[in-house]
Amino acid sequence: MKIYNTLTGKKQDFIPLEENKVKMYACGITVSGEAHIGHAYQALIYDIIRKYLVKSGYDVTYARNYTDVDDKIIAKSNETGIPADKYAEDMIKNIDKQMARLNVGDPDVWIKATESMDDIIAFVSALIEKGHAYATEKGDVYFSVESFPEYGKLSHRNLDDAKNGVRVDNDEMKKNPLDFALWKSAKEGEPSWTSPWGEGRPGWHIECSTMNMKAFGERIDIHGGGRDLIFPHHENEIAQTEALTGKQFAQYWIHNGLIKVNGQKMSKSLGNSLFLKDLLDKYSDETVKFALLQTNYRGDINVTDNLFPDAEKHLCDFYKVFNDAITKGVEIAGENAEIDAQFNSCMDDDFNTALALSNLYGYFKSAKAKLSAGDNSVGADLNQIKKTYSLLGLFLSDPKAFIEKYGEKEEEVPADVKAIAEERWTARLNKDWATSDALRNALAEKGYLVKDSKDGYTLIKK
């Protein structure tokens, strides 16, 4: 298994710290608003990575966090008049509800920032003792970037580049513009906790480092998150954690791509956010997954008007093959080791779901041909597809029910017309062009045109 490691900038063989054990952490959601498609995609990707590692024989412990106190949540609290802790609690319930609708698995460990406050204060205190952080007269605590010579190794930036890439806090008490807050002194109307430096709350970056250590100790195998977190968030996590422990924090840094809407970055300022609830009110969870997983996880996804409708159509076409097999009395049972091996090969190459999904078109084309030829080995093929691709959250529905709910409502084609169309398709597969042409004419006489594609045919009433 090879994984692209942002830290080294290349694919590497995956070798965990402990044989057959994997410690995996992914940055979760800052609960300042409803879950959107970006949240869903990130949760989906790391759930799939976890499941594939388990399939590959690893004992995986997967942790995710909820950031339930930060500037955005406080701003929302002030805007709505709802206390910050209550606002965060309500948002977590809403987000959990939508993620359940998407059928994304829960991590093994959920961690909340507000439940880790003693650990955060202890972490910051230890950094001060080691000379990597300093407190100001106002009661703020900053990490000293210059105390960590390797700063920038994840984002591959030097300190001058980093200064241009981060929003600089103009606190005159900072020793260096790049120094970042570990603890923020309390402001009026904000939630706060008692600390050795006075009332205050943690900075964003220290939360994840502390929650990681709380879940796993000093070192982990995999740390994941969106590509937008590489700098400064993950860079700062590395600095403060490795400054404290003197050990490499995470062996493999994995970053998923971002969501664009018609070519533009999705953002609140552009008003183009796609909320998960709205998507799931319109499309099945399998449709959403199929659409998102067609792009390799490291690439950006461009959500066009056709992305989800096209995904829904492809899934309906696939489910029709299952339904046809069932209708013809084919037992969906048995195994096809080659299908599973090809899937594993795709996933072993940096979790390439895009290639794994592209293979489905060939599998279902072959399945259609077998059904037309009366080859009941198709039952093993379809059963293996169902079993293997369930890891991606696909083919878990009843075929007939899925088609009825999400398929195009077509006028019922008479049985005799269907029979002619099937006979003609078999003739085409056998390259019996004369018979195929004759049967096309027979269909035309009954009032139907036939449109062929690489995956099958469509009957169109004249």
MILUM-523381 format. One record per residue (C-alpha): residue in one letter; y, x, z; residue number from 1. Coordinates in pm, whole numbers, always signed. Example, Ala and Ser with C-alpha at 12.3 -4.5 7.8 and 13.67 -1.06 7.14 Angstrom:
% residues 2
(a, (-450, +1230, +780), 1)
(s, (-106, +1367, +714), 2)
% end
This chain:
% residues 462
(m, (+0, +0, +0), 1)
(k, (+342, +131, -99), 2)
(i, (+672, +12, +46), 3)
(y, (+1021, +90, -80), 4)
(n, (+1200, +258, +210), 5)
(t, (+1580, +231, +205), 6)
(l, (+1597, +533, +435), 7)
(t, (+1431, +766, +181), 8)
(g, (+1531, +578, -133), 9)
(k, (+1176, +566, -271), 10)
(k, (+840, +395, -245), 11)
(q, (+615, +546, +17), 12)
(d, (+256, +501, +128), 13)
(f, (+251, +275, +431), 14)
(i, (+113, +457, +734), 15)
(p, (+180, +284, +1067), 16)
(l, (+259, +469, +1389), 17)
(e, (-66, +349, +1543), 18)
(e, (-378, +299, +1335), 19)
(n, (-411, -62, +1218), 20)
(k, (-119, -178, +1437), 21)
(v, (+220, -277, +1297), 22)
(k, (+541, -340, +1490), 23)
(m, (+780, -532, +1265), 24)
(y, (+1130, -662, +1336), 25)
(a, (+1362, -858, +1109), 26)
(c, (+1721, -950, +1182), 27)
(g, (+1739, -1326, +1216), 28)
(i, (+2017, -1577, +1187), 29)
(t, (+2358, -1573, +1349), 30)
(v, (+2372, -1940, +1446), 31)
(s, (+2733, -2009, +1349), 32)
(g, (+2640, -2277, +1093), 33)
(e, (+2362, -2465, +918), 34)
(a, (+2075, -2275, +758), 35)
(h, (+2144, -2193, +393), 36)
(i, (+1925, -2066, +113), 37)
(g, (+1996, -1703, +205), 38)
(h, (+1859, -1759, +555), 39)
(a, (+1558, -1935, +409), 40)
(y, (+1488, -1655, +163), 41)
(q, (+1504, -1384, +424), 42)
(a, (+1279, -1576, +664), 43)
(l, (+1034, -1648, +381), 44)
(i, (+1015, -1287, +263), 45)
(y, (+938, -1137, +602), 46)
(d, (+690, -1412, +685), 47)
(i, (+505, -1330, +361), 48)
(i, (+517, -955, +432), 49)
(r, (+376, -1022, +780), 50)
(k, (+98, -1242, +638), 51)
(y, (+4, -988, +373), 52)
(l, (-13, -709, +629), 53)
(v, (-249, -927, +831), 54)
(k, (-457, -997, +520), 55)
(s, (-474, -621, +464), 56)
(g, (-636, -576, +802), 57)
(y, (-341, -483, +1024), 58)
(d, (-280, -617, +1372), 59)
(v, (+82, -723, +1331), 60)
(t, (+339, -812, +1595), 61)
(y, (+642, -960, +1424), 62)
(a, (+968, -1023, +1609), 63)
(r, (+1286, -1197, +1494), 64)
(n, (+1606, -1263, +1680), 65)
(y, (+1865, -1533, +1702), 66)
(t, (+2217, -1399, +1747), 67)
(d, (+2353, -1672, +1971), 68)
(v, (+2678, -1508, +2081), 69)
(d, (+2929, -1343, +1849), 70)
(d, (+3277, -1383, +1701), 71)
(k, (+3174, -1647, +1444), 72)
(i, (+3001, -1864, +1703), 73)
(i, (+3302, -1842, +1933), 74)
(a, (+3531, -1939, +1645), 75)
(k, (+3312, -2242, +1571), 76)
(s, (+3313, -2333, +1940), 77)
(n, (+3692, -2325, +1946), 78)
(e, (+3708, -2526, +1624), 79)
(t, (+3469, -2799, +1739), 80)
(g, (+3550, -2803, +2109), 81)
(i, (+3181, -2760, +2191), 82)
(p, (+3107, -2483, +2445), 83)
(a, (+2969, -2175, +2268), 84)
(d, (+2633, -2183, +2443), 85)
(k, (+2585, -2553, +2364), 86)
(y, (+2697, -2502, +2005), 87)
(a, (+2448, -2216, +1958), 88)
(e, (+2168, -2417, +2120), 89)
(d, (+2230, -2715, +1890), 90)
(m, (+2243, -2491, +1582), 91)
(i, (+1912, -2326, +1672), 92)
(k, (+1746, -2668, +1699), 93)
(n, (+1886, -2771, +1359), 94)
(i, (+1784, -2445, +1193), 95)
(d, (+1433, -2458, +1343), 96)
(k, (+1395, -2810, +1206), 97)
(q, (+1483, -2705, +849), 98)
(m, (+1265, -2392, +863), 99)
(a, (+974, -2612, +974), 100)
(r, (+1033, -2829, +667), 101)
(l, (+1015, -2514, +453), 102)
(n, (+682, -2429, +620), 103)
(v, (+785, -2076, +713), 104)
(g, (+574, -1937, +997), 105)
(d, (+729, -1854, +1331), 106)
(p, (+735, -1486, +1434), 107)
(d, (+509, -1372, +1715), 108)
(v, (+817, -1302, +1927), 109)
(w, (+1149, -1487, +1928), 110)
(i, (+1436, -1310, +2104), 111)
(k, (+1785, -1436, +2183), 112)
(a, (+2082, -1214, +2255), 113)
(t, (+2196, -1424, +2552), 114)
(e, (+1854, -1382, +2715), 115)
(s, (+1878, -1002, +2687), 116)
(m, (+2209, -939, +2863), 117)
(d, (+2075, -722, +3147), 118)
(d, (+1889, -510, +2891), 119)
(i, (+2204, -475, +2678), 120)
(i, (+2414, -361, +2975), 121)
(a, (+2145, -108, +3072), 122)
(f, (+2132, +23, +2713), 123)
(v, (+2511, +70, +2698), 124)
(s, (+2517, +237, +3039), 125)
(a, (+2253, +486, +2927), 126)
(l, (+2453, +573, +2614), 127)
(i, (+2760, +644, +2828), 128)
(e, (+2555, +866, +3060), 129)
(k, (+2428, +1066, +2760), 130)
(g, (+2778, +1117, +2623), 131)
(h, (+2733, +895, +2316), 132)
(a, (+2966, +616, +2431), 133)
(y, (+3286, +578, +2628), 134)
(a, (+3465, +299, +2811), 135)
(t, (+3836, +230, +2773), 136)
(e, (+4087, +120, +3032), 137)
(k, (+4072, -233, +2889), 138)
(g, (+3701, -259, +2962), 139)
(d, (+3575, -210, +2606), 140)
(v, (+3292, +34, +2535), 141)
(y, (+3260, +218, +2203), 142)
(f, (+2987, +427, +2047), 143)
(s, (+3108, +773, +1947), 144)
(v, (+2999, +818, +1587), 145)
(e, (+3081, +1191, +1593), 146)
(s, (+2821, +1234, +1870), 147)
(f, (+2546, +1142, +1622), 148)
(p, (+2548, +1396, +1333), 149)
(e, (+2303, +1196, +1122), 150)
(y, (+2533, +895, +1098), 151)
(g, (+2519, +759, +741), 152)
(k, (+2159, +856, +664), 153)
(l, (+2045, +499, +593), 154)
(s, (+2333, +400, +366), 155)
(h, (+2352, +756, +227), 156)
(r, (+2722, +788, +307), 157)
(n, (+2918, +1071, +459), 158)
(l, (+3176, +994, +727), 159)
(d, (+3468, +981, +481), 160)
(d, (+3282, +730, +261), 161)
(a, (+3188, +530, +569), 162)
(k, (+3553, +501, +675), 163)
(n, (+3630, +338, +341), 164)
(g, (+3337, +98, +371), 165)
(v, (+3394, -50, +713), 166)
(r, (+3664, -280, +845), 167)
(v, (+3843, -60, +1096), 168)
(d, (+3935, -206, +1433), 169)
(n, (+4289, -89, +1511), 170)
(d, (+4224, -47, +1883), 171)
(e, (+4444, +248, +1974), 172)
(m, (+4199, +345, +2248), 173)
(k, (+3926, +431, +1998), 174)
(k, (+3872, +804, +1954), 175)
(n, (+3761, +767, +1593), 176)
(p, (+3823, +481, +1347), 177)
(l, (+3445, +459, +1285), 178)
(d, (+3354, +417, +1651), 179)
(f, (+3209, +71, +1697), 180)
(a, (+3207, -169, +1989), 181)
(l, (+2908, -181, +2221), 182)
(w, (+3083, -403, +2475), 183)
(k, (+3394, -617, +2428), 184)
(s, (+3625, -703, +2714), 185)
(a, (+3662, -1073, +2783), 186)
(k, (+3929, -1277, +2615), 187)
(e, (+4054, -1611, +2737), 188)
(g, (+3830, -1899, +2635), 189)
(e, (+3535, -1678, +2540), 190)
(p, (+3195, -1663, +2710), 191)
(s, (+3154, -1351, +2920), 192)
(w, (+2914, -1168, +3148), 193)
(t, (+2971, -936, +3441), 194)
(s, (+2926, -565, +3363), 195)
(p, (+3020, -226, +3513), 196)
(w, (+3323, -229, +3279), 197)
(g, (+3442, -576, +3374), 198)
(e, (+3383, -920, +3229), 199)
(g, (+3288, -916, +2863), 200)
(r, (+3021, -963, +2601), 201)
(p, (+2814, -736, +2377), 202)
(g, (+2904, -613, +2032), 203)
(w, (+2683, -737, +1748), 204)
(h, (+2501, -412, +1670), 205)
(i, (+2385, -335, +2023), 206)
(e, (+2212, -673, +2046), 207)
(c, (+1951, -592, +1781), 208)
(s, (+1880, -242, +1912), 209)
(t, (+1827, -380, +2261), 210)
(m, (+1612, -672, +2149), 211)
(n, (+1400, -433, +1942), 212)
(m, (+1343, -209, +2242), 213)
(k, (+1274, -512, +2460), 214)
(a, (+1002, -629, +2220), 215)
(f, (+846, -301, +2113), 216)
(g, (+971, +3, +2301), 217)
(e, (+1142, +304, +2145), 218)
(r, (+985, +303, +1795), 219)
(i, (+880, +45, +1537), 220)
(d, (+709, +59, +1199), 221)
(i, (+918, -181, +989), 222)
(h, (+1275, -305, +1026), 223)
(g, (+1388, -570, +779), 224)
(g, (+1698, -761, +686), 225)
(g, (+1928, -849, +400), 226)
(r, (+2078, -572, +187), 227)
(d, (+2423, -664, +317), 228)
(l, (+2316, -541, +662), 229)
(i, (+2248, -181, +558), 230)
(f, (+2602, -79, +643), 231)
(p, (+2735, -99, +903), 232)
(h, (+2484, -307, +1102), 233)
(h, (+2160, -120, +1045), 234)
(e, (+2337, +214, +1024), 235)
(n, (+2481, +147, +1367), 236)
(e, (+2145, +33, +1502), 237)
(i, (+1995, +367, +1402), 238)
(a, (+2281, +564, +1555), 239)
(q, (+2279, +398, +1895), 240)
(t, (+1899, +374, +1927), 241)
(e, (+1819, +728, +1815), 242)
(a, (+2108, +867, +2019), 243)
(l, (+1949, +709, +2325), 244)
(t, (+1584, +798, +2261), 245)
(g, (+1603, +1115, +2053), 246)
(k, (+1326, +966, +1835), 247)
(q, (+1312, +810, +1490), 248)
(f, (+1376, +439, +1540), 249)
(a, (+1207, +268, +1243), 250)
(q, (+975, +434, +993), 251)
(y, (+1039, +191, +707), 252)
(w, (+1362, +5, +639), 253)
(i, (+1311, -294, +409), 254)
(h, (+1602, -489, +260), 255)
(n, (+1588, -808, +55), 256)
(g, (+1839, -888, -217), 257)
(l, (+2120, -1141, -196), 258)
(i, (+2167, -1492, -332), 259)
(k, (+2413, -1552, -614), 260)
(v, (+2513, -1891, -747), 261)
(n, (+2575, -1893, -1122), 262)
(g, (+2644, -1520, -1105), 263)
(q, (+2877, -1529, -804), 264)
(k, (+2794, -1407, -456), 265)
(m, (+2724, -1702, -230), 266)
(s, (+2992, -1732, +36), 267)
(k, (+3176, -1987, +245), 268)
(s, (+3508, -1873, +99), 269)
(l, (+3392, -1967, -252), 270)
(g, (+3249, -2296, -130), 271)
(n, (+2920, -2235, -311), 272)
(s, (+2679, -2220, -18), 273)
(l, (+2347, -2394, -79), 274)
(f, (+2222, -2549, +241), 275)
(l, (+1850, -2558, +303), 276)
(k, (+1856, -2923, +412), 277)
(d, (+2011, -3031, +81), 278)
(l, (+1751, -2837, -118), 279)
(l, (+1458, -2980, +76), 280)
(d, (+1596, -3332, +44), 281)
(k, (+1565, -3290, -332), 282)
(y, (+1274, -3048, -389), 283)
(s, (+940, -2973, -226), 284)
(d, (+908, -2667, -5), 285)
(e, (+664, -2527, -262), 286)
(t, (+921, -2563, -538), 287)
(v, (+1182, -2377, -335), 288)
(k, (+934, -2097, -262), 289)
(f, (+814, -2071, -622), 290)
(a, (+1174, -2047, -743), 291)
(l, (+1275, -1778, -493), 292)
(l, (+961, -1566, -521), 293)
(q, (+990, -1526, -900), 294)
(t, (+1230, -1237, -830), 295)
(n, (+1110, -920, -660), 296)
(y, (+1239, -932, -303), 297)
(r, (+1470, -631, -349), 298)
(g, (+1652, -793, -640), 299)
(d, (+1935, -1046, -622), 300)
(i, (+1847, -1406, -706), 301)
(n, (+2082, -1589, -939), 302)
(v, (+2062, -1960, -864), 303)
(t, (+2142, -2142, -1187), 304)
(d, (+2133, -2517, -1247), 305)
(n, (+1784, -2482, -1395), 306)
(l, (+1619, -2258, -1134), 307)
(f, (+1469, -2527, -912), 308)
(p, (+1402, -2792, -1182), 309)
(d, (+1215, -2531, -1390), 310)
(a, (+1015, -2419, -1088), 311)
(e, (+925, -2780, -1013), 312)
(k, (+809, -2836, -1372), 313)
(h, (+586, -2526, -1367), 314)
(l, (+429, -2631, -1039), 315)
(c, (+362, -2981, -1174), 316)
(d, (+196, -2828, -1480), 317)
(f, (-25, -2616, -1255), 318)
(y, (-112, -2910, -1033), 319)
(k, (-207, -3113, -1341), 320)
(v, (-482, -2861, -1412), 321)
(f, (-616, -2909, -1059), 322)
(n, (-593, -3285, -1103), 323)
(d, (-767, -3279, -1443), 324)
(a, (-1050, -3075, -1296), 325)
(i, (-1093, -3320, -1008), 326)
(t, (-1079, -3617, -1246), 327)
(k, (-1355, -3459, -1456), 328)
(g, (-1573, -3415, -1150), 329)
(v, (-1541, -3037, -1128), 330)
(e, (-1609, -2909, -777), 331)
(i, (-1316, -2693, -661), 332)
(a, (-1528, -2435, -482), 333)
(g, (-1645, -2076, -514), 334)
(e, (-1469, -1744, -557), 335)
(n, (-1318, -1528, -829), 336)
(a, (-1280, -1181, -681), 337)
(e, (-1076, -1058, -978), 338)
(i, (-795, -1308, -915), 339)
(d, (-771, -1202, -552), 340)
(a, (-789, -831, -642), 341)
(q, (-506, -868, -894), 342)
(f, (-293, -1046, -634), 343)
(n, (-358, -769, -383), 344)
(s, (-266, -509, -643), 345)
(c, (+71, -679, -696), 346)
(m, (+141, -707, -325), 347)
(d, (+31, -350, -255), 348)
(d, (+311, -240, -488), 349)
(d, (+604, -317, -258), 350)
(f, (+512, -685, -213), 351)
(n, (+568, -776, -578), 352)
(t, (+555, -1156, -563), 353)
(a, (+726, -1179, -903), 354)
(l, (+432, -1012, -1078), 355)
(a, (+182, -1211, -873), 356)
(l, (+344, -1539, -985), 357)
(s, (+361, -1430, -1349), 358)
(n, (-17, -1391, -1344), 359)
(l, (-53, -1763, -1272), 360)
(y, (+39, -1858, -1628), 361)
(g, (-259, -1668, -1764), 362)
(y, (-494, -1804, -1499), 363)
(f, (-402, -2165, -1572), 364)
(k, (-416, -2113, -1948), 365)
(s, (-771, -1985, -1904), 366)
(a, (-849, -2277, -1670), 367)
(k, (-735, -2529, -1931), 368)
(a, (-956, -2368, -2192), 369)
(k, (-1255, -2378, -1959), 370)
(l, (-1190, -2745, -1879), 371)
(s, (-1176, -2829, -2250), 372)
(a, (-1500, -2639, -2308), 373)
(g, (-1675, -2805, -2014), 374)
(d, (-1713, -2473, -1832), 375)
(n, (-1747, -2562, -1465), 376)
(s, (-1683, -2204, -1353), 377)
(v, (-1320, -2318, -1361), 378)
(g, (-1385, -2465, -1016), 379)
(a, (-1422, -2117, -867), 380)
(d, (-1107, -1998, -1048), 381)
(l, (-898, -2286, -916), 382)
(n, (-1037, -2253, -566), 383)
(q, (-950, -1882, -562), 384)
(i, (-598, -1952, -685), 385)
(k, (-554, -2208, -408), 386)
(k, (-694, -1972, -145), 387)
(t, (-512, -1657, -258), 388)
(y, (-172, -1808, -332), 389)
(s, (-164, -2006, -10), 390)
(l, (-30, -1682, +137), 391)
(l, (+289, -1750, -62), 392)
(g, (+290, -2110, +60), 393)
(l, (+172, -2253, -274), 394)
(f, (-98, -2505, -378), 395)
(l, (-122, -2659, -34), 396)
(s, (-51, -3014, -153), 397)
(d, (-275, -3286, -288), 398)
(p, (-248, -3244, -668), 399)
(k, (-223, -3613, -754), 400)
(a, (+32, -3683, -480), 401)
(f, (+245, -3384, -584), 402)
(i, (+248, -3490, -950), 403)
(e, (+331, -3850, -864), 404)
(k, (+620, -3746, -641), 405)
(y, (+769, -3458, -837), 406)
(g, (+636, -3486, -1191), 407)
(e, (+820, -3643, -1481), 408)
(k, (+746, -4011, -1506), 409)
(e, (+572, -4043, -1839), 410)
(e, (+451, -4351, -2019), 411)
(e, (+75, -4384, -1981), 412)
(v, (-104, -4246, -2287), 413)
(p, (-400, -4458, -2403), 414)
(a, (-743, -4309, -2334), 415)
(d, (-838, -4293, -2703), 416)
(v, (-520, -4099, -2784), 417)
(k, (-588, -3856, -2497), 418)
(a, (-940, -3804, -2628), 419)
(i, (-812, -3718, -2978), 420)
(a, (-551, -3482, -2830), 421)
(e, (-813, -3303, -2620), 422)
(e, (-1046, -3271, -2919), 423)
(r, (-762, -3130, -3127), 424)
(w, (-669, -2877, -2856), 425)
(t, (-1030, -2758, -2842), 426)
(a, (-1026, -2719, -3221), 427)
(r, (-710, -2506, -3196), 428)
(l, (-866, -2287, -2929), 429)
(n, (-1162, -2238, -3164), 430)
(k, (-920, -2168, -3454), 431)
(d, (-1063, -2462, -3649), 432)
(w, (-732, -2529, -3818), 433)
(a, (-861, -2788, -4065), 434)
(t, (-997, -3009, -3786), 435)
(s, (-683, -2952, -3583), 436)
(d, (-461, -3069, -3870), 437)
(a, (-677, -3374, -3935), 438)
(l, (-660, -3476, -3569), 439)
(r, (-283, -3421, -3566), 440)
(n, (-260, -3673, -3849), 441)
(a, (-484, -3912, -3653), 442)
(l, (-246, -3889, -3359), 443)
(a, (+51, -3954, -3586), 444)
(e, (-116, -4270, -3716), 445)
(k, (-143, -4391, -3358), 446)
(g, (+228, -4324, -3305), 447)
(y, (+220, -3987, -3130), 448)
(l, (+360, -3646, -3214), 449)
(v, (+209, -3338, -3052), 450)
(k, (+406, -3032, -2941), 451)
(d, (+208, -2713, -2876), 452)
(s, (+296, -2425, -2645), 453)
(k, (+110, -2120, -2517), 454)
(d, (+11, -2318, -2207), 455)
(g, (-109, -2639, -2372), 456)
(y, (+31, -2937, -2552), 457)
(t, (+263, -3235, -2494), 458)
(l, (+226, -3578, -2651), 459)
(i, (+547, -3747, -2759), 460)
(k, (+558, -4115, -2850), 461)
(k, (+737, -4167, -3183), 462)
% end
